[in-house]
Amino acid sequence: MLTSLRYLAGTAGPSGFGSRTTAEEATAAAGDLGHVTAIITGATSGIGAETARVLAKRGARLVLPARSLKAAEEARARLVGECPGAVVVVLPLDLSSLASVRRFVQRFLGLGIPLNLLINNAGKYADRFAVSEDGVEMTFATNYLGHFLLTRLLLEKMAETARETGVEGRIVNVSSTIHSWFSGEDAVAYLDRVTRRKIPYDPTRAYALSKLANVLHTRALAERLREMNANVTANCVHPGIVRTRLIRDRDGLITNTVFFLASKLLKTIPQAAATTCYVAVHPAVAGVSGKYFADCNEASPSRLGASGDEASRLWTFSDAITAEKVQKTSVVRATAGGFQLHQVQC
Ligand SMILES: NC(=O)c1ccc[n+]([C@@H]2O[C@H](COP(=O)([O-])OP(=O)(O)OC[C@H]3O[C@@H](n4cnc5c(N)ncnc54)[C@H](OP(=O)(O)O)[C@@H]3O)[C@@H](O)[C@H]2O)c1
């Protein structure tokens, strides 16, 4: 109740920011970001586009991966139009394809530039059931698995940049409060059943699972970074609820009415990009890792999201399913004792 009132009033939390803070306000204390190179996924629209705009305005060099190069070029033109002199590199990436993630990383590493910031923002809410080319339910494949592999393949580069420059690297995973809607079931077992159509596809549950995976990924990643002794942190955020192209599958009168009725609860896009930007560059977040943020303040994830066991189980599973040797025709099945990869007939 108190949390809802604070949200509606936009009351500042311990960080000095609250639900009404914009990305520009949240980054003012970071100063000039001319020394920072950032990869931002999903920067062609919505929250990612605003995150890119604000970081470019503060001087950061941006790499924008996108599945549509035309959309990415348009985003680049908008950024350079508003911030003349901005350095923005566009590269192809379809996060739902592990092969595309590998090609992107190869191209990025080929540029020979540093990497200080990785913002895993891209996401989708899919009304219709689909399976990725790697044999995984599409929402999970796009929102989580692609980002898992992307991050894993870029970790060494980020650690190296931080070592050479003395500047802390940061990874920000964009999750959602909806991650807490997934509970009471083993995540991988559910993924297995839904992928093999053993249970009906529920778009909201699939989305919630993918966002829970973002939270668990953050926790396990922070642990891994500590073990590596890397000067790189990993945190995740709930941006707040805002109307973007995320629910494009549901555009129509009912959605318009719901958004109209809920308008007082919604954020604007500049407000929705604030928490990502705050966690990415604000000096107060230095050294903080493995945490969940909302409205530019540390918050609590769901009980499942806070589970170390669940985080390490998901890490093991993700490592196995993204391993290069896994065939296109493999799917992962959950077993009582863990996970198994099985070949399937196509
Ligand atoms: N909007 C909200 O209320 C809300 C609430 C909580 C969390 N979030 C999270 O915030 C993040 C940003 O969402 P948004 O609301 O800004 O939505 P959006 O406007 O639809 O932006 C999503 C971005 O992700 C990209 N994307 C989708 N599938 C991709 C793929 N396979 N490969 C590469 N890029 C892909 C989209 O590119 P295309 O142009 O190619 O489609 C677009 O740039 C998401 O992770 C979402 O889950 C949003």
The ligand as an SDF file (V2000), in Angstrom:
LIG
                    3D

 48 52  0  0  0  0  0  0  0  0999 V2000
    6.8660   -1.4180  -21.7280 N   0  0  0  0  0  0  0  0  0  0  0  0
    6.6960   -1.8640  -20.4940 C   0  0  0  0  0  0  0  0  0  0  0  0
    5.6850   -1.5480  -19.8210 O   0  0  0  0  0  0  0  0  0  0  0  0
    7.7250   -2.7400  -19.8680 C   0  0  0  0  0  0  0  0  0  0  0  0
    7.5440   -3.1270  -18.5240 C   0  0  0  0  0  0  0  0  0  0  0  0
    8.4900   -3.9480  -17.9270 C   0  0  0  0  0  0  0  0  0  0  0  0
    9.5940   -4.3830  -18.6420 C   0  0  0  0  0  0  0  0  0  0  0  0
    9.7340   -4.0010  -19.9620 N   0  0  0  0  0  0  0  0  0  0  0  0
   10.9180   -4.4840  -20.6770 C   0  0  0  0  0  0  0  0  0  0  0  0
   11.5770   -3.3860  -21.2700 O   0  0  0  0  0  0  0  0  0  0  0  0
   12.3370   -3.8310  -22.3950 C   0  0  0  0  0  0  0  0  0  0  0  0
   12.1060   -2.8990  -23.5710 C   0  0  0  0  0  0  0  0  0  0  0  0
   10.7550   -3.0170  -23.9860 O   0  0  0  0  0  0  0  0  0  0  0  0
    9.9020   -1.8240  -24.6110 P   0  0  0  0  0  0  0  0  0  0  0  0
    8.7040   -1.6800  -23.7660 O   0  0  0  0  0  0  0  0  0  0  0  0
   10.7520   -0.6590  -24.8860 O   0  0  0  0  0  0  0  0  0  0  0  0
    9.4040   -2.5450  -25.9610 O   0  0  0  0  0  0  0  0  0  0  0  0
    9.6080   -2.1910  -27.5200 P   0  0  0  0  0  0  0  0  0  0  0  0
    9.3110   -0.7680  -27.7830 O   0  0  0  0  0  0  0  0  0  0  0  0
    8.7930   -3.2190  -28.2400 O   0  0  0  0  0  0  0  0  0  0  0  0
   11.1550   -2.4490  -27.7520 O   0  0  0  0  0  0  0  0  0  0  0  0
   11.6530   -3.7580  -27.8010 C   0  0  0  0  0  0  0  0  0  0  0  0
   12.9550   -3.7620  -28.5470 C   0  0  0  0  0  0  0  0  0  0  0  0
   13.4610   -5.0990  -28.5890 O   0  0  0  0  0  0  0  0  0  0  0  0
   13.8110   -5.4200  -29.9250 C   0  0  0  0  0  0  0  0  0  0  0  0
   13.6890   -6.8490  -30.2120 N   0  0  0  0  0  0  0  0  0  0  0  0
   12.5950   -7.6310  -30.1230 C   0  0  0  0  0  0  0  0  0  0  0  0
   12.8830   -8.8760  -30.5370 N   0  0  0  0  0  0  0  0  0  0  0  0
   14.1930   -8.8790  -30.9050 C   0  0  0  0  0  0  0  0  0  0  0  0
   15.0780   -9.8550  -31.4230 C   0  0  0  0  0  0  0  0  0  0  0  0
   14.6600  -11.1100  -31.6930 N   0  0  0  0  0  0  0  0  0  0  0  0
   16.3500   -9.5100  -31.6820 N   0  0  0  0  0  0  0  0  0  0  0  0
   16.7870   -8.2620  -31.4540 C   0  0  0  0  0  0  0  0  0  0  0  0
   15.9980   -7.2740  -30.9530 N   0  0  0  0  0  0  0  0  0  0  0  0
   14.7120   -7.5800  -30.6960 C   0  0  0  0  0  0  0  0  0  0  0  0
   12.8110   -4.6230  -30.7610 C   0  0  0  0  0  0  0  0  0  0  0  0
   13.3020   -4.5360  -32.0870 O   0  0  0  0  0  0  0  0  0  0  0  0
   12.3280   -4.5340  -33.3750 P   0  0  0  0  0  0  0  0  0  0  0  0
   12.2150   -3.0920  -33.7370 O   0  0  0  0  0  0  0  0  0  0  0  0
   13.0840   -5.3430  -34.3830 O   0  0  0  0  0  0  0  0  0  0  0  0
   11.0400   -5.1610  -32.9750 O   0  0  0  0  0  0  0  0  0  0  0  0
   12.8070   -3.3000  -30.0150 C   0  0  0  0  0  0  0  0  0  0  0  0
   13.9200   -2.5340  -30.3580 O   0  0  0  0  0  0  0  0  0  0  0  0
   11.8890   -5.2750  -22.6590 C   0  0  0  0  0  0  0  0  0  0  0  0
   12.8600   -6.1590  -22.1490 O   0  0  0  0  0  0  0  0  0  0  0  0
   10.5980   -5.4120  -21.8520 C   0  0  0  0  0  0  0  0  0  0  0  0
   10.3700   -6.7320  -21.4380 O   0  0  0  0  0  0  0  0  0  0  0  0
    8.8330   -3.1910  -20.5750 C   0  0  0  0  0  0  0  0  0  0  0  0
  1  2  1  0
  2  3  2  0
  2  4  1  0
  4  5  1  0
  4 48  2  0
  5  6  2  0
  6  7  1  0
  7  8  2  0
  8  9  1  0
  8 48  1  0
  9 10  1  0
  9 46  1  0
 10 11  1  0
 11 12  1  0
 11 44  1  0
 12 13  1  0
 13 14  1  0
 14 15  2  0
 14 16  1  0
 14 17  1  0
 17 18  1  0
 18 19  2  0
 18 20  1  0
 18 21  1  0
 21 22  1  0
 22 23  1  0
 23 24  1  0
 23 42  1  0
 24 25  1  0
 25 26  1  0
 25 36  1  0
 26 27  1  0
 26 35  1  0
 27 28  2  0
 28 29  1  0
 29 30  1  0
 29 35  2  0
 30 31  1  0
 30 32  2  0
 32 33  1  0
 33 34  2  0
 34 35  1  0
 36 37  1  0
 36 42  1  0
 37 38  1  0
 38 39  2  0
 38 40  1  0
 38 41  1  0
 42 43  1  0
 44 45  1  0
 44 46  1  0
 46 47  1  0
M  CHG  2   8   1  16  -1
M  END
$$$$
